[in-house]
Amino acid sequence: MSRRVKDYFEQVSSQWDTLRNSFYTDEVREAILNAVKVGPLDTVLDAGAGTGYLTEAAAKRARSVIALDFSKSMTDQARGKITRPNVEFKLGNVERIPLADSSVDVVIGSMIHHCPRPHVAIRDMVRVMKPGGRTALSDMQQHSFEWLRADHADLWLGFDMEEVSQMLVEAGLDSIRVETLDSFCSSSKDGKAVQVPLFLASATKKYSAATVYDS
């Protein structure tokens, strides 16, 4: 994980819930969870869990949730507010997930624009999914607001939706859908507000998919 990204999240961890709430609404969370139809028998991986925005809601529906994040400070914030016994917290990189092959039913996540290699992260998410498992990811569509790199340690200026679809295909996923959400990611610079459209990508793991890892 990029040192710049890690330092950013270590610094903002205590304010992250407030920041996140200013960026986008709870409708994004509901869209992600509904896309994968999280149920009471599911083991869910929240990849890049942060302070638990998705984890907390998924834990109310799933048998168990693994909240994975590279930032100890962000994970400590999540631990402090989520006390449900079906949640397990892990420190680790989404590009090299510390879980066994085919060990979870569902993978959810957002903000992969902080991943140095999103295609590697997606491939490793697929590795830990059981055949027939489901995934849903949300993030910003491609944009041109370069200042987000400096202000919020963004590594990618959103993603082209066709590119996202291709990454999912190459990772061995099926039933792929990449669609525009009604919600936006909102931010501001020098008093000027901007809104970036969000996408929701969902798919299932092929039963015949081979495990792929790109180191």
C-alpha positions in Angstrom: 0.0 0.0 0.0 1.2 3.5 -0.8 2.9 5.3 2.1 1.1 8.5 1.2 -2.3 6.7 1.4 -1.5 5.0 4.6 -0.3 8.3 6.2 -3.5 10.0 5.1 -5.8 7.5 6.7 -3.8 7.3 9.9 -4.1 11.1 10.2 -7.9 11.4 9.4 -9.1 8.2 11.2 -10.7 10.0 14.1 -12.6 12.3 11.7 -13.3 9.8 9.0 -17.0 9.1 9.7 -17.7 12.8 9.5 -15.7 13.1 6.3 -17.2 10.0 4.7 -20.7 11.3 5.5 -19.9 14.5 3.6 -18.6 12.6 0.6 -21.6 10.3 0.0 -24.8 9.1 1.5 -26.0 5.9 3.2 -27.8 5.1 -0.1 -24.5 3.8 -1.4 -24.2 1.3 1.4 -27.7 0.0 0.8 -27.0 -0.3 -2.9 -23.9 -2.4 -2.3 -25.5 -4.7 0.2 -28.6 -5.2 -1.9 -26.6 -6.0 -5.0 -25.1 -9.0 -3.3 -28.2 -10.0 -1.4 -26.3 -10.5 1.9 -28.2 -13.2 3.9 -28.0 -14.9 7.3 -25.8 -17.8 6.1 -23.2 -15.6 4.5 -19.6 -15.0 5.5 -18.8 -11.5 4.2 -15.4 -9.8 3.6 -15.4 -6.0 3.7 -12.3 -5.3 1.7 -10.9 -1.9 2.8 -13.4 -1.7 5.7 -12.1 1.6 7.2 -14.1 2.6 10.2 -16.8 0.1 9.4 -19.3 1.9 7.2 -20.2 -1.3 5.3 -19.1 -3.7 8.1 -21.7 -2.5 10.6 -24.6 -2.8 8.2 -23.5 -6.2 6.8 -23.1 -7.6 10.3 -26.9 -7.1 10.8 -27.6 -9.4 7.9 -24.8 -11.9 7.6 -23.6 -14.8 9.7 -20.2 -13.3 10.0 -18.2 -10.3 8.6 -14.4 -10.0 8.2 -13.4 -6.3 8.3 -10.1 -6.0 6.5 -8.1 -2.7 6.4 -4.4 -1.8 6.1 -4.7 1.1 8.6 -4.5 0.3 12.3 -5.9 3.6 13.3 -9.0 3.2 11.1 -9.4 -0.4 12.4 -9.2 0.8 16.0 -12.0 3.3 15.3 -14.1 0.5 13.9 -13.4 -1.7 16.9 -14.4 1.0 19.2 -17.9 1.3 17.8 -18.7 -2.1 16.4 -19.2 -4.7 19.2 -21.2 -7.3 17.4 -19.8 -10.8 18.1 -20.0 -11.8 14.4 -17.4 -9.3 13.3 -13.7 -10.1 13.0 -11.1 -7.4 12.4 -8.0 -8.0 10.3 -5.1 -5.8 9.3 -3.9 -6.5 5.8 -3.6 -5.3 2.2 -6.5 -5.9 -0.2 -3.9 -6.7 -2.9 -2.8 -9.7 -0.8 -5.7 -10.7 1.4 -4.8 -12.7 4.5 -7.5 -15.3 3.9 -7.6 -18.8 2.4 -8.8 -19.5 -1.1 -12.6 -19.9 -1.4 -13.3 -18.9 2.2 -16.0 -16.3 1.9 -19.4 -16.1 0.3 -19.5 -12.3 -0.4 -16.9 -9.5 -0.9 -18.0 -5.9 -0.6 -16.0 -2.7 -0.8 -15.7 0.9 -1.9 -13.0 3.5 -2.6 -10.7 1.2 -4.6 -9.2 4.5 -6.0 -6.8 4.3 -3.1 -5.4 0.9 -4.3 -2.1 1.1 -6.2 -3.2 -1.8 -8.4 -7.0 -2.2 -8.4 -6.9 -5.1 -10.9 -4.7 -7.1 -8.4 -7.0 -6.3 -5.5 -10.0 -7.5 -7.5 -8.2 -10.7 -8.5 -7.4 -11.4 -4.9 -11.0 -10.7 -3.8 -12.0 -13.3 -6.4 -9.4 -15.8 -5.0 -11.0 -15.7 -1.5 -14.6 -16.0 -2.8 -16.2 -19.4 -3.0 -17.3 -20.5 -6.4 -20.7 -18.9 -7.0 -19.8 -16.2 -4.5 -20.9 -12.6 -5.0 -19.2 -9.3 -5.0 -20.3 -5.6 -5.2 -17.9 -2.6 -5.4 -18.7 1.1 -5.6 -16.4 4.0 -6.4 -16.2 7.2 -8.4 -16.5 7.3 -12.1 -13.6 8.8 -14.1 -13.1 12.5 -13.5 -10.5 15.3 -13.8 -10.2 16.7 -10.3 -6.5 16.4 -9.9 -6.5 18.2 -6.5 -8.1 15.1 -4.9 -4.7 13.4 -5.2 -3.1 16.0 -2.8 -6.1 16.6 -0.6 -7.3 13.1 -0.1 -4.4 10.9 -1.3 -6.4 9.6 -4.2 -4.3 7.4 -6.5 -6.8 7.1 -9.3 -9.1 9.8 -10.6 -12.1 7.5 -10.6 -12.6 4.7 -13.1 -14.0 4.3 -16.6 -16.9 1.9 -16.3 -15.9 -0.2 -19.3 -12.5 -0.6 -17.7 -14.1 -1.8 -14.5 -16.1 -4.3 -16.4 -13.0 -5.6 -18.1 -11.2 -6.0 -14.8 -14.0 -8.1 -13.5 -14.0 -10.2 -16.6 -10.3 -10.8 -16.4 -10.6 -11.7 -12.7 -12.9 -14.7 -13.6 -16.2 -13.2 -12.7 -19.6 -13.7 -14.4 -23.0 -12.0 -14.4 -21.2 -8.7 -14.4 -23.1 -5.4 -14.1 -21.5 -2.0 -13.9 -24.1 0.8 -13.6 -24.3 4.4 -12.6 -25.7 5.1 -9.1 -28.1 7.9 -8.4 -25.8 9.1 -5.7 -22.6 11.3 -6.1 -19.3 11.7 -4.3 -19.3 15.3 -3.1 -16.2 17.4 -2.2 -15.0 21.0 -2.4 -12.0 23.0 -3.2 -11.5 26.7 -2.5 -15.1 27.0 -1.6 -16.3 25.4 -4.8 -18.4 22.2 -4.5 -18.0 19.4 -7.0 -20.0 16.2 -7.4 -18.6 13.1 -9.1 -20.9 10.3 -10.3 -20.5 6.9 -8.6 -20.8 3.5 -10.1 -21.9 0.1 -8.7 -20.2 -3.0 -10.0 -21.6 -6.4 -9.1 -20.7 -10.0 -10.3 -20.5 -13.6 -9.3 -17.5 -16.0 -9.3 -17.6 -18.7 -12.0 -17.8 -22.2 -10.6 -15.0 -23.2 -13.0 -12.8 -20.1 -12.3 -9.2 -20.9 -11.6 -7.4 -19.0 -8.8 -5.4 -16.1 -10.3 -2.9 -14.0 -8.4 -0.8 -11.4 -9.9 2.2 -10.5 -7.8 
